[in-house]
Amino acid sequence: FICQWAQCNLTDGFCVYSPTCLASFSCTLTNWIQNPQQGYRIGKMAVKTMHRFNVVAESASLVYMSVYSTVATLVEPFQACADMLHEGYKLALTKGDSVMAAVNLVQMVPQLLFGGTK
């Protein structure tokens, strides 16, 4: 289903749900197909698409959680991932979505522990 969703976005154009689709597809590439480089590239595309089409309010917390808790941790430093998860937490709280805020916060804690402090 996720692959068909991504193919539809690529052939028919982007919409407000495209960042969520691309973030889900990047998780699929990274976890199931074992291709973290492609997954990371598509995850970054999801974040850029979200900012470019100004759909930050609708899907930012889900996109940040998907990309920065699973995909980006293989490439980016843990602290950078934790910062983006904290951003997703704040955006979810602003939107009033306490469940997604909690999920972002739960995903942020291991990143902070792995990242350590200097």
Order of alpha helices (4+ residues) and beta strands (2+ residues): alpha-alpha-alpha-alpha-alpha-alpha
